[in-house]
């Protein structure tokens, strides 16, 4: 049931709606003569991905100049299509500040059990997403630090961690069957991310988290994760650090517990084996200085045609950043310093976003509702851009009636695409199925969890979302994710599916009805 409003609240909402309507009426007056198309649509998509995923853009890392080259390219395309600038001061840009690094300052220190203080950067290291604080307390083993109640798995079940420090394992249990929420290495679910583990520890009342990696190291791989690879949108509210496996195993051995046996028991049974660690304590002092940089979302608006509905909008989004030279986010730490072009992730989604903007802008009959096209920045650092957008919306956030996200849509196989979020609106399953039949591809609904990308901040604002994705592959977050491996015709099909959906959503007098699902774990 929707909440009832007082008369005063109703008047305020009506006034806000009038202002939004007036704004979009003004936008309609913006006209730009467009050049006639010179290429087939698939050639235009190929042109976009070849540029965005070229070596000259240095992997579009937020910490290097390549991201600015990508920004300027997308903004110029939006202008060429005749979109109305939706950014600041009459531009297409919405500027925000992101954390791109962290410096460990004195007096950062950590003592674990009865041994001497550990050596910074050799035996322990704080995470970039850690809180700066001094803590001391009992240690509790919390398995992999995962809570996935929908799948009947919770490392924190019946475990008291309030005001304590949790010791957790890196990654996640290996999946026992296809229904498992976990994934097989080297792919991992969002439950395995550091952000998810730290946030879950905090939500259960812990004041600190110590991570241990018991997985075999590849040749050339360092056990301690560099701080540049553990940054977050902000600190997680708890102290978080990693301790070398040898230290952790020795400390637990001293109290008669084998850390490796605990891990093997969890992996074998896919059931938690959490427990207190009697007599084991940690004291830690973390002092971090965050390094920041300004970057931009790119926002273009196609005003709607219906006098009543043009004050409402549908957001089409895709993140245009990637992981640069791999110093953060790479799946192979032995190739740090090499350009990670991110053709599928996410030059593919950005190219489809631009193709959609051009296609819709050339239509003689515009959609009833307005469409807001957003190329988000800094998704790879923790969905900075989309979180900033929903917190600083260019239009009142309740005027956004749906959000469609494109992330990794370039590797279509077997004529199918996955759609997450199909249950976030009562109407979505039916229209998604219809759109797939219309285009002639199979749209595979994901499980009830909505996954992790730039659609999640919109979902958290009670906006129905759809997230399109053509599947994982071995090149994910590696230097080998190049444009030559993309399925351009498959990307065209994804674009056609989104067009079909937009025709249905934007034309309906009724906006999609939001449905709240079980939360997905945070993504880093």
Rosetta blueprint (number, residue, H / E / L):
1 X L
2 X L
3 X L
4 X L
5 X L
6 X L
7 X H
8 X H
9 X H
10 X H
11 X H
12 X H
13 X H
14 X H
15 X H
16 X H
17 X H
18 X H
19 X H
20 X H
21 X H
22 X H
23 X H
24 X H
25 X H
26 X H
27 X H
28 X H
29 X L
30 X L
31 X L
32 X L
33 X L
34 X L
35 X L
36 X L
37 X L
38 X L
39 X L
40 X L
41 X H
42 X H
43 X H
44 X H
45 X H
46 X H
47 X H
48 X H
49 X H
50 X H
51 X H
52 X H
53 X L
54 X L
55 X H
56 X H
57 X H
58 X H
59 X H
60 X H
61 X E
62 X L
63 X L
64 X L
65 X L
66 X H
67 X H
68 X H
69 X H
70 X H
71 X H
72 X H
73 X H
74 X H
75 X H
76 X H
77 X H
78 X H
79 X H
80 X H
81 X H
82 X L
83 X L
84 X E
85 X E
86 X L
87 X L
88 X H
89 X H
90 X H
91 X L
92 X L
93 X E
94 X E
95 X E
96 X E
97 X E
98 X E
99 X E
100 X E
101 X E
102 X E
103 X E
104 X E
105 X L
106 X L
107 X L
108 X L
109 X E
110 X E
111 X E
112 X E
113 X L
114 X L
115 X L
116 X L
117 X L
118 X L
119 X L
120 X E
121 X L
122 X L
123 X L
124 X E
125 X E
126 X E
127 X L
128 X L
129 X L
130 X L
131 X L
132 X L
133 X E
134 X E
135 X E
136 X E
137 X E
138 X E
139 X E
140 X E
141 X E
142 X L
143 X L
144 X L
145 X L
146 X L
147 X E
148 X E
149 X H
150 X H
151 X H
152 X L
153 X E
154 X E
155 X L
156 X L
157 X L
158 X L
159 X L
160 X L
161 X L
162 X L
163 X L
164 X L
165 X E
166 X E
167 X E
168 X E
169 X E
170 X L
171 X L
172 X L
173 X L
174 X L
175 X L
176 X L
177 X L
178 X L
179 X L
180 X L
181 X L
182 X L
183 X L
184 X L
185 X L
186 X L
187 X L
188 X L
189 X L
190 X H
191 X H
192 X H
193 X L
194 X H
195 X H
196 X H
197 X H
198 X H
199 X H
200 X H
201 X H
202 X H
203 X H
204 X L
205 X L
206 X L
207 X L
208 X E
209 X E
210 X E
211 X E
212 X E
213 X L
214 X L
215 X L
216 X L
217 X L
218 X L
219 X L
220 X L
221 X L
222 X L
223 X L
224 X L
225 X L
226 X L
227 X H
228 X H
229 X H
230 X L
231 X L
232 X L
233 X L
234 X L
235 X L
236 X L
237 X L
238 X L
239 X E
240 X E
241 X E
242 X E
243 X E
244 X L
245 X H
246 X H
247 X H
248 X H
249 X H
250 X H
251 X H
252 X H
253 X H
254 X H
255 X L
256 X L
257 X L
258 X L
259 X H
260 X H
261 X H
262 X H
263 X H
264 X H
265 X H
266 X H
267 X H
268 X H
269 X H
270 X L
271 X L
272 X L
273 X L
274 X L
275 X E
276 X E
277 X E
278 X E
279 X E
280 X E
281 X E
282 X E
283 X E
284 X E
285 X E
286 X E
287 X L
288 X E
289 X E
290 X E
291 X E
292 X E
293 X E
294 X E
295 X E
296 X E
297 X E
298 X E
299 X E
300 X E
301 X E
302 X E
303 X L
304 X L
305 X L
306 X L
307 X L
308 X L
309 X L
310 X L
311 X L
312 X L
313 X E
314 X E
315 X E
316 X E
317 X E
318 X E
319 X E
320 X L
321 X L
322 X E
323 X L
324 X L
325 X L
326 X L
327 X L
328 X L
329 X L
330 X L
331 X L
332 X L
333 X H
334 X H
335 X H
336 X L
337 X L
338 X L
339 X L
340 X L
341 X L
342 X L
343 X H
344 X H
345 X H
346 X H
347 X H
348 X H
349 X H
350 X H
351 X H
352 X H
353 X H
354 X H
355 X H
356 X H
357 X H
358 X H
359 X H
360 X H
361 X H
362 X L
363 X L
364 X L
365 X L
366 X L
367 X L
368 X L
369 X L
370 X E
371 X E
372 X E
373 X E
374 X E
375 X E
376 X E
377 X L
378 X L
379 X L
380 X L
381 X L
382 X L
383 X L
384 X H
385 X H
386 X H
387 X H
388 X H
389 X H
390 X H
391 X H
392 X L
393 X L
394 X L
395 X L
396 X L
397 X H
398 X H
399 X H
400 X E
401 X E
402 X E
403 X E
404 X E
405 X E
406 X E
407 X L
408 X L
409 X L
410 X L
411 X L
412 X L
413 X E
414 X L
415 X L
416 X E
417 X E
418 X E
419 X E
420 X E
421 X L
422 X L
423 X L
424 X L
425 X E
426 X L
427 X L
428 X H
429 X H
430 X H
431 X H
432 X H
433 X H
434 X H
435 X H
436 X H
437 X H
438 X H
439 X H
440 X L
441 X L
442 X E
443 X E
444 X E
445 X E
446 X L
447 X L
448 X L
449 X L
450 X L
451 X L
452 X L
453 X L
454 X L
455 X L
456 X H
457 X H
458 X H
459 X H
460 X L
461 X L
462 X L
463 X L
464 X L
465 X E
466 X E
467 X E
468 X E
469 X E
470 X L
471 X L
472 X L
473 X L
474 X L
475 X L
476 X L
477 X L
478 X L
479 X L
480 X L
481 X L
482 X L
483 X H
484 X H
485 X H
486 X L
487 X L
488 X H
489 X H
490 X H
491 X H
492 X H
493 X H
494 X H
495 X H
496 X H
497 X H
498 X H
499 X H
500 X H
501 X H
502 X H
503 X H
504 X H
505 X H
506 X H
507 X H
508 X L
509 X L
510 X L
511 X L
512 X L
513 X L
514 X E
515 X L
516 X L
517 X L
518 X L
519 X L
520 X L
521 X L
522 X L
523 X L
524 X L
